[in-house]
Amino acid sequence: MPDPIITPLTQALAEQKLTRAELRALMQRSNLPAAWRLLVWIAVLAATSALIWAAWDSWLIWPAMFVHGIVLVHHFSLQHECVHYTVFRTRWLNDLVGNICGFIIILPHQFFRYEHCDHHTHTQIVGDDPEMVPMPETFGQYLWYLSAIPYWRTKITELLRHGAGRLTPHERRFTPKSAERVVIGEARLMLGFYIALFGIMAITGWWAPLWFWLIPLILGEPVMRFIRMTEHVGRPTVAQMSDNTRTNLVSLPWRFLAWNMNYHAEHHYVASVPFHALPRLHEKLRDHVHVQPGGYIGAHRDILAQMRHGG
């Protein structure tokens, strides 16, 4: 009989840092935490929208749109949790909210689900991880990624390609054959929605979506790129989860926006633990994960230091 595979989680269980009963309790899902959080989320969106309205005839509209954009791009965090069906206990609510988030940030939900599952299977494995962000070799490459221009170029190209009915060989590796029509149909639906939206704006002269949604989304995306880099960039390109993923301890506003995804190593250990239980899981696994000193800023200090010293 082959030896059992030792993972950081099984090690933590073996050392009684976490019992199986505690793990089962942490994995319990509920609709209530997300319902309360969504009410606050909508209030925050209303407040940042009001900032744009208040600054309408002033240059302050640009910082107001930037602040609003930071909230908008964090719909990615909510969509990410919906991909794992951990936001709500009621399964269809995860699908509904995830698809709404996908339309807000131009990220088709079904395709993201297949891509993200492959990311969890091949985290930080070069050539296999479809979401892997390469370690920048120069400061110019670092800034280029943070500009979000490569992100938008990749995602828009991907959306257009899927809308044309084409998937790459790598995409076909993680997309079930039976789901290819769903991915293509989803892309066409999203493209049709945005074409119709721009058509309505051009015909009616109603440009509110541009100022309250699309421009803020573009302005805010570099912040999401800044945060996404802290998850894996600069960590070893190995399969061991205790090494390849960071947890970043950040303040309450950032934890709120991230739906606790700053506890990213814990999430990779047990992806079925819902967002509201991740802080409790962190207390159990903090000795078995890489906790980055200094949070998001500390992670970027580490990335920049590795760049200066050639990795």
Secondary structure as GFF3:
##gff-version 3
##sequence-region A 1 311
A	DSSP	alpha_helix	8	14	.	.	.	ID=ss1
A	DSSP	alpha_helix	20	26	.	.	.	ID=ss2
A	DSSP	alpha_helix	32	54	.	.	.	ID=ss3
A	DSSP	alpha_helix	61	73	.	.	.	ID=ss4
A	DSSP	alpha_helix	75	83	.	.	.	ID=ss5
A	DSSP	alpha_helix	91	105	.	.	.	ID=ss6
A	DSSP	alpha_helix	109	121	.	.	.	ID=ss7
A	DSSP	alpha_helix	139	146	.	.	.	ID=ss8
A	DSSP	alpha_helix	149	163	.	.	.	ID=ss9
A	DSSP	alpha_helix	169	174	.	.	.	ID=ss10
A	DSSP	three_ten_helix	177	179	.	.	.	ID=ss11
A	DSSP	alpha_helix	180	204	.	.	.	ID=ss12
A	DSSP	alpha_helix	208	209	.	.	.	ID=ss13
A	DSSP	pi_helix	210	214	.	.	.	ID=ss14
A	DSSP	alpha_helix	215	232	.	.	.	ID=ss15
A	DSSP	alpha_helix	241	244	.	.	.	ID=ss16
A	DSSP	beta_strand	246	248	.	.	.	ID=ss17
A	DSSP	alpha_helix	252	258	.	.	.	ID=ss18
A	DSSP	alpha_helix	264	269	.	.	.	ID=ss19
A	DSSP	three_ten_helix	275	277	.	.	.	ID=ss20
A	DSSP	alpha_helix	278	285	.	.	.	ID=ss21
A	DSSP	beta_strand	290	292	.	.	.	ID=ss22
A	DSSP	alpha_helix	295	308	.	.	.	ID=ss23
###
